[in-house]
Amino acid sequence: MISIKHYLEETQTESGEDGEAGARFLLPVILAAYCSSLVEMGNCGQDACPALGGELKQGLVKLEEKLAAKLSCKTVKETESCVLEHLHGWGRLAAMHYQKQTGEIKEILLMMARTADSVGERDQRCAAQITEVTTRLKGIANLEDLTAIRESIKQSATDLKGSIDRMTADGKAAIDQLKKEVTTYQTRLEEAEEIASRDALTGLRSRLSVEGDIEQSLHGRAPFCVAIIDIDEFKRVNDEHGHLVGDELLKKFATKMRSVCRSTDTIGRWGGDEFVLLLHCGIAEARMQIDRLREWVCGSYTVQGSAAPIKLHVKVSIGFAERLPGETLKALVDRADAEMYRDKAASRKSKINGVDGTVAA
């Protein structure tokens, strides 16, 4: 990144045909290499920590797309700052995530070690009791009185049964306690996984979690569709009112989506102002559900600003696609994404013709 900035600054001051030719030759190569590095950093982050790598990957991909679309010194500097912010944030979260996982596993191992020690002590006590009974039985051989022999055998049998009963009871108690503690830790781990599968801001499913559900659905035969929902001109909200107002709008929008979608649908935040919907139905039924969703989520929203409530009007662009035989997740999502951009282009055309329904104060 530093080399790109330095190169841009140098080429801006160069004059003559040689400098211009060098810029035209080297700059696309350097840019392509850096953009590729951004994408690979995101992939490595997702591989290193699947629970948290999805957001890092998505953020870096967006930066790569922005940089590839418009290259300037200002864009490069902004990209550098954003990359560092993404990496530092991901590093902190990943360290906390693995620290917590390590702590949970350590507690489970310590608990199992304590249980093993308890079982060992129990076995030693029972072994001592059985040895005592065995010694007593061997002494019967020296007895001559049949009554005394009978009483000694009876007492020995009673003691032996008592030792075995105590061993059984102690073993059951130890196993029951072990099961109880393992269940507790399993519940805590499941809760941690559930938290990791949720988007922190909206409470919807995370992108990584929804992608997992789509991949699983691709292995089945039942028809399903994927929809990408984008809030039109959402950037204006952040620019004019601040990111806190933007975040509040995203939360209210997510709440409306949950209220209109069916229990069989999977709703997630794709990233930024984009959402994803997994519909377990064919294209015809999906189209009716999307029309219903569009009608429900578009309209007026009231969001609390720093000084007073702010009224915003929301319009969305939606694209959806039904899975095709043998299709990959990327291919399916790309088709839905392309359809969403076509819907957005149509909306912009309507706006130019005087029909305005986008996000506005």
Steps between C-alpha positions, in 0.01 A plus 500: 500500500783743585665422166177573316463840669864583436466393138189707444660808651811454285311443177294813562819708503664325202484659159580379154397198302728258687338577836150470359584172328648360822190598693271337248707181506576451871200644680242242383740220599562644847130569552398148394759347734381706796132433430579129482682526832196660663275216385749236619533672839125469537509132401782431747312680776193288438707181499682600821183587691179387321278647772632854441674491162187559292471869590874557444481333159196699401656829613823439311314394185300825509823697537649310207197578285510867596872528427466321166212727396663832580876539549644818646740602778201580721337162435826317569552685830140430607540134404821469702330644809197274459715189447689566823173561685350174368809295584548645848133455582498143371821422691353620830174312452676181386733509801204543737306224322781245525582605855143427600502166313828407669358588840194283443710201394737550793208495745363181344839327525544608863151378583572162338831476687323567831244234416775251416672572834171449681441167325855389586455579868168315502656194338781498756249506788294221347812293429606529865155387615500201262850403615377503858208270411730267305735471798209414723378229260845343493489479881191280484720207408641504854157484665358168622161611636243480218290770663800734513583418135144574394489831690839604357390423143175684552676806640760493224232479232313791659816709514592410142153593374522828691835581339368421152183704564705795618728469196197493271339799674824701500557417133148604404531824696834578334359426153186704567711794616724466196198494266355805674820701468559394139142602416559840661815560296332372184218750553750781549688404183175483302406846631842632392453347153154656477642843587775454239238413236310827556564847361599717795301807388170361372480163673435332164705204383856583395611474139719199579210322670261559208764388252525175696123449473509568125785251455301240693190567287708460182570140602128424515242469224229732630453827308611824667577860412749759624414870512732798550334811648674839484381826659514765229723805564571391856833684488309828511370413846851451637632810320216731607406367844796290620572131537300462825182601318597265217548214745163568659333494158664164422367355828147624432518369144614159627210491747253562218659226291463252786134592542409443136711192418379147563641275770645276229696789345858575606579871533853633528704815468720471193702805601459877523151584377452167321296210630455142380192280504493123452153385391424128497258508207486529123533820298125571472438484873823691566386782271176540697692502828748759366216726383343473844833580667563800275161645580552447874856631550481799265357819641549741787733435794544719807849488650621687807764757410737684732255787548162379376331211321584474130253376239649301215338348193640163399495326165682178420643320200451122499639228281432131536579176320395136523773239530595315186620136489871480573526871580753628754427744781699774328322456169157506667577809709656676199178451303290639785745790542488583129119498513514738798717746304257484208220584743708789636566632149126491425434690823752770404336531160161549668655765725636688201149491351365660817403203719711531816472251784854465628638552848462865587458714806 
